[in-house]
């Protein structure tokens, strides 16, 4: 794991704020919490401390009032998180420094399917992180997928029931066997068969995460599109 120091990051943010008037920074790292864990749980804390010391904290956070883009100075920011690595104290610290949203790869709220993903999370840790993030004043954005190798109607229903219970609006992505992953190795013959043996056509397709590429389970591409619409409409 490689990452820039907290000081270097905050210096960059201050430069683009002072030079270009930037008022929002998006961290594109795969998972902010991973760097925090790898640093001995100091990286994000140091970023937040320096954010405040350098005067980058948004005025609305300082005043404790709703954000008004016409009146708020400072720099808001957002990035990604992991359901099992966040905690309430860290989230509150991030909020004080201006963190406005965190994207969580919740994948699914089906306990059965979650066991096969190998992510180390559960529907319970997903819900816990959602609650902690909301309590900290940060907006959690749930990323989810459908079309897992062992997906069925029951697991799809599990997701919709969770959305209703938690008050979420989600439009899932489709599970994709990216080259280099376990799914790609395990399902390669099936993937190639779906593309008439043209592996390059599949490789060109996986660049768009909104599309169904090769399917992995019992549902074909047309069915997955239809099922997603039924889920989104709560039908």
Residue, then its C-alpha position, 0 to 999 in steps of 0.5 A: x500500500x502506497x499513499x502520500x503523507x497527510x502534509x503533502x495532501x493538505x498542501x496540495x489542497x491548499x494550493x488548488x483552493x488558493x490558486x483556483x478557488x476549488x471548494x470540493x476535493x474528491x479522493x479517488x483512492x480505492x478505500x481511504x480506511x485502508x490507508x488509515x489502517x496501514x498507517x497505524x490509524x494516523x493518516x486520516x486523523x492527521x489529514x483532518x487535523x491539518x485541514x483545520x490548522x490550514x484554515x480549510x474547514x468549511x465555514x458551515x461546519x464551523x458554524x454548525x449550519x446547513x451548507x450554503x454554496x453561495x456563502x460557505x468558504x473552505x473545502x468540503x471533501x469525500x471519498x470511499x470507506x469500508x464497512x468493517x474499518x470505519x468507527x464513530x470517532x473517526x467519522x466525527x473527526x472527518x466530518x469536522x474537517x469537512x467530509x461530506x460523503x463516503x461511498x461504501x461498497x456494500x455489494x449486497x444485503x443478502x447474508x448468503x451471497x455476502x459469505x461468498x464474496x470474500x470481503x469480510x463484511x456482513x449485512x450487519x456491518x453494512x447497516x452499522x457503518x450506515x448508521x454511524x456515518x449518518x450519525x456523524x453527519x456524513x452522507x453514506x452512498x451505497x454501492x451495490x451489485x446484482x448478478x453474483x454467481x449464486x444470485x437468486x430471487x431471494x437474495x434480490x428480495x433481501x436487498x429490496x427489503x433492506x432498502x425499504x427498512x433503511x430508507x435507501x435509494x439504490x440502482x445497483x451495478x452488475x457483477x463483472x468478472x474483471x480480468x485478473x479476478x478469481x471470477x474471471x479465472x473460474x468462469x473464463x470458458x463461460x465468458x468466452x462462450x458468451x462472446x463467441x470466443x472473442x476475448x478482446x470484445x469482452x475486454x472492451x466491454x468491461x470499461x463501462x461499469x453500467x453495462x452487463x458484460x458476461x453474466x455469471x449466474x442463473x440470470x442472463x443480461x436481459x433478465x438482469x436489466x429487467x430485475x434491476x428495474x423491478x428492484x428500483x421501482x420496489x415492484 
